[in-house]
């Protein structure tokens, strides 16, 4: 079960990086600026969830 959760959090973590880069690119286009900001906010939330889950699943020792 822990391995499945680990893979899921890594996928979410990687997805957040892709969404962040896409949001940054969209900020340069005037017509897509609001959507770019929304993507940046969503990627921040995804990053926190993915990173937090990865840290919580670390086995120390």
Biopython code that builds the backbone (N, CA, C, O; Angstrom):
import numpy as np
from Bio.PDB.StructureBuilder import StructureBuilder

atoms = [
    (1, "UNK", "N", (0.819, -1.188, 0.000)),
    (1, "UNK", "CA", (0.000, 0.000, 0.000)),
    (1, "UNK", "C", (0.866, 1.255, 0.000)),
    (1, "UNK", "O", (0.541, 2.238, -0.667)),
    (2, "UNK", "N", (1.964, 1.221, 0.746)),
    (2, "UNK", "CA", (2.851, 2.373, 0.830)),
    (2, "UNK", "C", (3.533, 2.652, -0.505)),
    (2, "UNK", "O", (3.772, 3.809, -0.851)),
    (3, "UNK", "N", (3.847, 1.595, -1.256)),
    (3, "UNK", "CA", (4.485, 1.774, -2.552)),
    (3, "UNK", "C", (3.545, 2.454, -3.542)),
    (3, "UNK", "O", (3.972, 3.294, -4.334)),
    (4, "UNK", "N", (2.266, 2.090, -3.498)),
    (4, "UNK", "CA", (1.283, 2.695, -4.391)),
    (4, "UNK", "C", (1.121, 4.180, -4.068)),
    (4, "UNK", "O", (1.051, 5.017, -4.968)),
    (5, "UNK", "N", (1.065, 4.495, -2.786)),
    (5, "UNK", "CA", (0.951, 5.889, -2.367)),
    (5, "UNK", "C", (2.200, 6.674, -2.744)),
    (5, "UNK", "O", (2.110, 7.840, -3.127)),
    (6, "UNK", "N", (3.353, 6.047, -2.638)),
    (6, "UNK", "CA", (4.606, 6.696, -3.021)),
    (6, "UNK", "C", (4.633, 7.024, -4.504)),
    (6, "UNK", "O", (5.033, 8.122, -4.892)),
    (7, "UNK", "N", (4.210, 6.078, -5.333)),
    (7, "UNK", "CA", (4.156, 6.323, -6.777)),
    (7, "UNK", "C", (3.149, 7.409, -7.117)),
    (7, "UNK", "O", (3.379, 8.227, -8.007)),
    (8, "UNK", "N", (2.037, 7.410, -6.406)),
    (8, "UNK", "CA", (1.007, 8.425, -6.638)),
    (8, "UNK", "C", (1.514, 9.813, -6.270)),
    (8, "UNK", "O", (1.263, 10.775, -6.996)),
    (9, "UNK", "N", (2.218, 9.927, -5.160)),
    (9, "UNK", "CA", (2.712, 11.246, -4.746)),
    (9, "UNK", "C", (3.818, 11.724, -5.670)),
    (9, "UNK", "O", (3.907, 12.923, -5.938)),
    (10, "UNK", "N", (4.663, 10.830, -6.165)),
    (10, "UNK", "CA", (5.684, 11.239, -7.128)),
    (10, "UNK", "C", (5.061, 11.697, -8.440)),
    (10, "UNK", "O", (5.545, 12.643, -9.060)),
    (11, "UNK", "N", (3.998, 11.036, -8.864)),
    (11, "UNK", "CA", (3.286, 11.440, -10.066)),
    (11, "UNK", "C", (2.665, 12.813, -9.884)),
    (11, "UNK", "O", (2.751, 13.659, -10.774)),
    (12, "UNK", "N", (2.048, 13.038, -8.749)),
    (12, "UNK", "CA", (1.440, 14.335, -8.451)),
    (12, "UNK", "C", (2.501, 15.422, -8.359)),
    (12, "UNK", "O", (2.283, 16.542, -8.820)),
    (13, "UNK", "N", (3.637, 15.106, -7.774)),
    (13, "UNK", "CA", (4.754, 16.039, -7.662)),
    (13, "UNK", "C", (5.284, 16.418, -9.051)),
    (13, "UNK", "O", (5.528, 17.593, -9.324)),
    (14, "UNK", "N", (5.460, 15.432, -9.917)),
    (14, "UNK", "CA", (5.912, 15.700, -11.286)),
    (14, "UNK", "C", (4.889, 16.477, -12.091)),
    (14, "UNK", "O", (5.247, 17.356, -12.875)),
    (15, "UNK", "N", (3.629, 16.158, -11.903)),
    (15, "UNK", "CA", (2.563, 16.867, -12.599)),
    (15, "UNK", "C", (2.522, 18.329, -12.188)),
    (15, "UNK", "O", (2.253, 19.201, -13.015)),
    (16, "UNK", "N", (2.784, 18.600, -10.928)),
    (16, "UNK", "CA", (2.760, 19.989, -10.464)),
    (16, "UNK", "C", (3.869, 20.808, -11.104)),
    (16, "UNK", "O", (3.682, 21.994, -11.377)),
    (17, "UNK", "N", (5.013, 20.197, -11.346)),
    (17, "UNK", "CA", (6.106, 20.901, -12.011)),
    (17, "UNK", "C", (5.729, 21.238, -13.451)),
    (17, "UNK", "O", (5.997, 22.346, -13.915)),
    (18, "UNK", "N", (5.112, 20.296, -14.162)),
    (18, "UNK", "CA", (4.678, 20.556, -15.533)),
    (18, "UNK", "C", (3.621, 21.656, -15.595)),
    (18, "UNK", "O", (3.657, 22.507, -16.483)),
    (19, "UNK", "N", (2.682, 21.636, -14.653)),
    (19, "UNK", "CA", (1.637, 22.660, -14.622)),
    (19, "UNK", "C", (2.243, 24.023, -14.293)),
    (19, "UNK", "O", (1.805, 25.037, -14.836)),
    (20, "UNK", "N", (3.234, 24.060, -13.421)),
    (20, "UNK", "CA", (3.886, 25.314, -13.070)),
    (20, "UNK", "C", (4.586, 25.924, -14.284)),
    (20, "UNK", "O", (4.472, 27.126, -14.526)),
    (21, "UNK", "N", (5.297, 25.117, -15.035)),
    (21, "UNK", "CA", (5.986, 25.609, -16.233)),
    (21, "UNK", "C", (4.983, 26.090, -17.264)),
    (21, "UNK", "O", (5.194, 27.126, -17.894)),
    (22, "UNK", "N", (3.897, 25.359, -17.445)),
    (22, "UNK", "CA", (2.851, 25.772, -18.380)),
    (22, "UNK", "C", (2.228, 27.093, -17.945)),
    (22, "UNK", "O", (1.970, 27.961, -18.780)),
    (23, "UNK", "N", (1.985, 27.253, -16.656)),
    (23, "UNK", "CA", (1.425, 28.505, -16.138)),
    (23, "UNK", "C", (2.359, 29.678, -16.354)),
    (23, "UNK", "O", (1.912, 30.777, -16.684)),
    (24, "UNK", "N", (3.657, 29.454, -16.170)),
    (24, "UNK", "CA", (4.631, 30.520, -16.414)),
    (24, "UNK", "C", (4.646, 30.946, -17.879)),
    (24, "UNK", "O", (4.733, 32.137, -18.178)),
    (25, "UNK", "N", (4.563, 29.998, -18.772)),
    (25, "UNK", "CA", (4.543, 30.317, -20.200)),
    (25, "UNK", "C", (3.276, 31.087, -20.559)),
    (25, "UNK", "O", (3.312, 32.017, -21.365)),
    (26, "UNK", "N", (2.159, 30.693, -19.955)),
    (26, "UNK", "CA", (0.891, 31.349, -20.270)),
    (26, "UNK", "C", (0.825, 32.785, -19.752)),
    (26, "UNK", "O", (0.014, 33.575, -20.237)),
    (27, "UNK", "N", (1.659, 33.134, -18.779)),
    (27, "UNK", "CA", (1.669, 34.501, -18.271)),
    (27, "UNK", "C", (2.143, 35.505, -19.323)),
    (27, "UNK", "O", (1.813, 36.689, -19.243)),
    (28, "UNK", "N", (2.903, 35.043, -20.294)),
    (28, "UNK", "CA", (3.426, 35.939, -21.322)),
    (28, "UNK", "C", (2.385, 36.294, -22.384)),
    (28, "UNK", "O", (2.588, 37.237, -23.149)),
    (29, "UNK", "N", (1.285, 35.562, -22.442)),
    (29, "UNK", "CA", (0.234, 35.839, -23.411)),
    (29, "UNK", "C", (-0.886, 36.613, -22.730)),
    (29, "UNK", "O", (-1.420, 36.178, -21.710)),
    (30, "UNK", "N", (-1.232, 37.748, -23.293)),
    (30, "UNK", "CA", (-2.222, 38.643, -22.679)),
    (30, "UNK", "C", (-3.586, 37.971, -22.516)),
    (30, "UNK", "O", (-4.249, 38.160, -21.496)),
    (31, "UNK", "N", (-4.005, 37.199, -23.502)),
    (31, "UNK", "CA", (-5.343, 36.599, -23.458)),
    (31, "UNK", "C", (-5.425, 35.416, -22.485)),
    (31, "UNK", "O", (-6.523, 35.046, -22.070)),
    (32, "UNK", "N", (-4.317, 34.833, -22.123)),
    (32, "UNK", "CA", (-4.308, 33.643, -21.252)),
    (32, "UNK", "C", (-3.718, 33.925, -19.882)),
    (32, "UNK", "O", (-3.406, 32.989, -19.147)),
    (33, "UNK", "N", (-3.558, 35.190, -19.518)),
    (33, "UNK", "CA", (-2.891, 35.541, -18.275)),
    (33, "UNK", "C", (-3.656, 35.058, -17.044)),
    (33, "UNK", "O", (-3.043, 34.547, -16.107)),
    (34, "UNK", "N", (-4.988, 35.210, -17.026)),
    (34, "UNK", "CA", (-5.775, 34.774, -15.856)),
    (34, "UNK", "C", (-5.709, 33.263, -15.675)),
    (34, "UNK", "O", (-5.601, 32.772, -14.551)),
    (35, "UNK", "N", (-5.772, 32.533, -16.774)),
    (35, "UNK", "CA", (-5.663, 31.076, -16.687)),
    (35, "UNK", "C", (-4.275, 30.667, -16.216)),
    (35, "UNK", "O", (-4.131, 29.696, -15.474)),
    (36, "UNK", "N", (-3.251, 31.406, -16.645)),
    (36, "UNK", "CA", (-1.891, 31.120, -16.195)),
    (36, "UNK", "C", (-1.737, 31.291, -14.695)),
    (36, "UNK", "O", (-1.068, 30.489, -14.044)),
    (37, "UNK", "N", (-2.352, 32.332, -14.140)),
    (37, "UNK", "CA", (-2.293, 32.553, -12.690)),
    (37, "UNK", "C", (-3.020, 31.436, -11.960)),
    (37, "UNK", "O", (-2.548, 30.959, -10.928)),
    (38, "UNK", "N", (-4.159, 31.018, -12.482)),
    (38, "UNK", "CA", (-4.899, 29.918, -11.851)),
    (38, "UNK", "C", (-4.078, 28.634, -11.867)),
    (38, "UNK", "O", (-4.084, 27.878, -10.896)),
    (39, "UNK", "N", (-3.372, 28.388, -12.967)),
    (39, "UNK", "CA", (-2.532, 27.197, -13.048)),
    (39, "UNK", "C", (-1.372, 27.265, -12.059)),
    (39, "UNK", "O", (-1.006, 26.257, -11.456)),
    (40, "UNK", "N", (-0.798, 28.449, -11.893)),
    (40, "UNK", "CA", (0.284, 28.593, -10.921)),
    (40, "UNK", "C", (-0.200, 28.317, -9.500)),
    (40, "UNK", "O", (0.499, 27.675, -8.717)),
    (41, "UNK", "N", (-1.376, 28.795, -9.174)),
    (41, "UNK", "CA", (-1.932, 28.541, -7.836)),
    (41, "UNK", "C", (-2.224, 27.052, -7.654)),
    (41, "UNK", "O", (-1.921, 26.478, -6.608)),
    (42, "UNK", "N", (-2.810, 26.437, -8.670)),
    (42, "UNK", "CA", (-3.114, 25.002, -8.591)),
    (42, "UNK", "C", (-1.839, 24.176, -8.483)),
    (42, "UNK", "O", (-1.798, 23.190, -7.747)),
    (43, "UNK", "N", (-0.801, 24.570, -9.209)),
    (43, "UNK", "CA", (0.448, 23.814, -9.139)),
    (43, "UNK", "C", (1.084, 23.937, -7.758)),
    (43, "UNK", "O", (1.721, 22.996, -7.284)),
    (44, "UNK", "N", (0.918, 25.089, -7.108)),
    (44, "UNK", "CA", (1.411, 25.235, -5.738)),
    (44, "UNK", "C", (0.706, 24.297, -4.784)),
    (44, "UNK", "O", (1.336, 23.695, -3.915)),
    (45, "UNK", "N", (-0.599, 24.170, -4.945)),
    (45, "UNK", "CA", (-1.373, 23.249, -4.096)),
    (45, "UNK", "C", (-0.955, 21.802, -4.369)),
    (45, "UNK", "O", (-0.749, 21.025, -3.437)),
    (46, "UNK", "N", (-0.829, 21.444, -5.660)),
    (46, "UNK", "CA", (-0.407, 20.082, -6.003)),
    (46, "UNK", "C", (0.990, 19.787, -5.469)),
    (46, "UNK", "O", (1.263, 18.679, -5.008)),
    (47, "UNK", "N", (1.877, 20.788, -5.534)),
    (47, "UNK", "CA", (3.232, 20.613, -5.031)),
    (47, "UNK", "C", (3.222, 20.336, -3.534)),
    (47, "UNK", "O", (3.916, 19.433, -3.064)),
    (48, "UNK", "N", (2.443, 21.103, -2.784)),
    (48, "UNK", "CA", (2.384, 20.901, -1.343)),
    (48, "UNK", "C", (1.822, 19.535, -0.978)),
    (48, "UNK", "O", (2.325, 18.875, -0.068)),
    (49, "UNK", "N", (0.779, 19.109, -1.689)),
    (49, "UNK", "CA", (0.185, 17.797, -1.408)),
    (49, "UNK", "C", (1.165, 16.683, -1.759)),
    (49, "UNK", "O", (1.375, 15.768, -0.964)),
    (50, "UNK", "N", (1.763, 16.757, -2.943)),
    (50, "UNK", "CA", (2.694, 15.709, -3.373)),
    (50, "UNK", "C", (3.939, 15.643, -2.513)),
    (50, "UNK", "O", (4.366, 14.562, -2.108)),
    (51, "UNK", "N", (4.527, 16.806, -2.232)),
    (51, "UNK", "CA", (5.741, 16.839, -1.416)),
    (51, "UNK", "C", (5.443, 16.403, 0.016)),
    (51, "UNK", "O", (6.225, 15.664, 0.615)),
    (52, "UNK", "N", (4.322, 16.854, 0.564)),
    (52, "UNK", "CA", (3.949, 16.464, 1.922)),
    (52, "UNK", "C", (3.723, 14.966, 2.051)),
    (52, "UNK", "O", (4.108, 14.357, 3.050)),
    (53, "UNK", "N", (3.100, 14.377, 1.044)),
    (53, "UNK", "CA", (2.877, 12.934, 1.073)),
    (53, "UNK", "C", (4.188, 12.175, 0.966)),
    (53, "UNK", "O", (4.378, 11.166, 1.646)),
    (54, "UNK", "N", (5.093, 12.647, 0.121)),
    (54, "UNK", "CA", (6.391, 11.983, -0.014)),
    (54, "UNK", "C", (7.179, 12.040, 1.291)),
    (54, "UNK", "O", (7.785, 11.047, 1.692)),
    (55, "UNK", "N", (7.175, 13.180, 1.947)),
    (55, "UNK", "CA", (7.892, 13.327, 3.212)),
    (55, "UNK", "C", (7.257, 12.453, 4.293)),
    (55, "UNK", "O", (7.960, 11.862, 5.113)),
    (56, "UNK", "N", (5.938, 12.377, 4.291)),
    (56, "UNK", "CA", (5.250, 11.571, 5.299)),
    (56, "UNK", "C", (5.517, 10.084, 5.109)),
    (56, "UNK", "O", (5.475, 9.326, 6.079)),
    (57, "UNK", "N", (5.790, 9.652, 3.887)),
    (57, "UNK", "CA", (6.011, 8.241, 3.632)),
    (57, "UNK", "C", (7.461, 7.794, 3.782)),
    (57, "UNK", "O", (7.766, 6.608, 3.663)),
    (58, "UNK", "N", (8.358, 8.757, 4.044)),
    (58, "UNK", "CA", (9.767, 8.382, 4.225)),
    (58, "UNK", "C", (9.930, 7.484, 5.434)),
    (58, "UNK", "O", (9.359, 7.735, 6.495)),
    (59, "UNK", "N", (10.707, 6.449, 5.262)),
    (59, "UNK", "CA", (10.996, 5.533, 6.368)),
    (59, "UNK", "C", (12.396, 5.850, 6.889)),
    (59, "UNK", "O", (13.387, 5.684, 6.179)),
    (60, "UNK", "N", (12.459, 6.298, 8.109)),
    (60, "UNK", "CA", (13.736, 6.648, 8.702)),
    (60, "UNK", "C", (14.246, 5.452, 9.498)),
    (60, "UNK", "O", (13.558, 4.908, 10.362)),
    (61, "UNK", "N", (15.485, 5.063, 9.174)),
    (61, "UNK", "CA", (16.057, 3.967, 9.924)),
    (61, "UNK", "C", (16.272, 2.814, 9.124)),
    (61, "UNK", "O", (16.755, 1.798, 9.623)),
]
sb = StructureBuilder()
sb.init_structure("model")
sb.init_model(0)
sb.init_chain("A")
sb.init_seg("    ")
for serial, (resi, resn, name, xyz) in enumerate(atoms, 1):
    if name == "N":
        sb.init_residue(resn, " ", resi, " ")
    sb.init_atom(name, np.array(xyz, "f"), 0.0, 1.0, " ", f" {name:<3s}", serial, name[0])
structure = sb.get_structure()
